[in-house]
Amino acid sequence: DAKTTQPTSMDCAEGRAANLPCNHSTISGNEYVYWYRQIHSQGPQYIIHGLKNNETNEMASLIITEDRKSSTLILPHATLRDTAVYYCIVRVSNDYKLSFGAGTTVTVRA
Amino acid sequence: GAGVSQSPRYKVAKRGQDVALRCDPISGHVSLFWYQQALGQGPEFLTYFQNEAQLDKSGLPSDRFFAERPEGSVSTLKIQRTQQEDSAVYLCASSPPGTRTDTQYFGPGTRLTVL
């Protein structure tokens, strides 16, 4: 059973913020939300993760709703190099596996 | 510093051949993972090592798949008697000592094509 639901694809304009949604309505209290991305012909790359608070790092921001049933990954100023498949993953703190779904194919257009 | 490296990057095998795929994790990383990624899909977990111990091999699709990490660093994924359905990208990842929520760092993968 899929733990997360993401749109299949989305386009965004270069230089604008890209907001990537993810639904995880069955998330448990001890499950974190992780985001990875996979640029064509490369392995997945970690972006960010969070439990309940919003998080920000040099790559992106993660906004988690108060009920934790959904989240949004924000790329503040998308560039052409951000074109990739973005995966939203929920993962318990003591689980070493990453369970990828199909992800969202994000295309940044000039 | 060097990331996770995998070799070969591309492998073409005839059905029935045996193949061996190598992973060099980041130095000092205790945990090592193998994933399989079919075309157009997300990666799927195959197996997990902590040092030389294979702690989970529940994702290996059949007994033709075998992984080892004898000295706790380099790992090899071996597929015996390859079949067309084994065609995929095989990804290796490693993570440093610490909690299980540590980041996994992925290599570029080996694309296996079975004819």
Chai-1 contact restraints between the chains, C-beta under 6 A:
chainA,res_idxA,chainB,res_idxB,connection_type,confidence,min_distance_angstrom,max_distance_angstrom,comment,restraint_id
A,Q42,B,P108,contact,1.0,0.0,6.0,A-B,restraint_1
A,G43,B,L91,contact,1.0,0.0,6.0,A-B,restraint_2
A,G43,B,F106,contact,1.0,0.0,6.0,A-B,restraint_3
A,G43,B,G107,contact,1.0,0.0,6.0,A-B,restraint_4
A,G43,B,P108,contact,1.0,0.0,6.0,A-B,restraint_5
A,G43,B,G109,contact,1.0,0.0,6.0,A-B,restraint_6
A,P44,B,F106,contact,1.0,0.0,6.0,A-B,restraint_7
A,Y46,B,T103,contact,1.0,0.0,6.0,A-B,restraint_8
A,S93,B,T101,contact,1.0,0.0,6.0,A-B,restraint_9
A,N94,B,R100,contact,1.0,0.0,6.0,A-B,restraint_10
A,Y96,B,Y48,contact,1.0,0.0,6.0,A-B,restraint_11
A,Y96,B,R100,contact,1.0,0.0,6.0,A-B,restraint_12
A,K97,B,F45,contact,1.0,0.0,6.0,A-B,restraint_13
A,F100,B,G42,contact,1.0,0.0,6.0,A-B,restraint_14
A,F100,B,P43,contact,1.0,0.0,6.0,A-B,restraint_15
A,G101,B,G42,contact,1.0,0.0,6.0,A-B,restraint_16
A,A102,B,G42,contact,1.0,0.0,6.0,A-B,restraint_17
A,G103,B,G42,contact,1.0,0.0,6.0,A-B,restraint_18
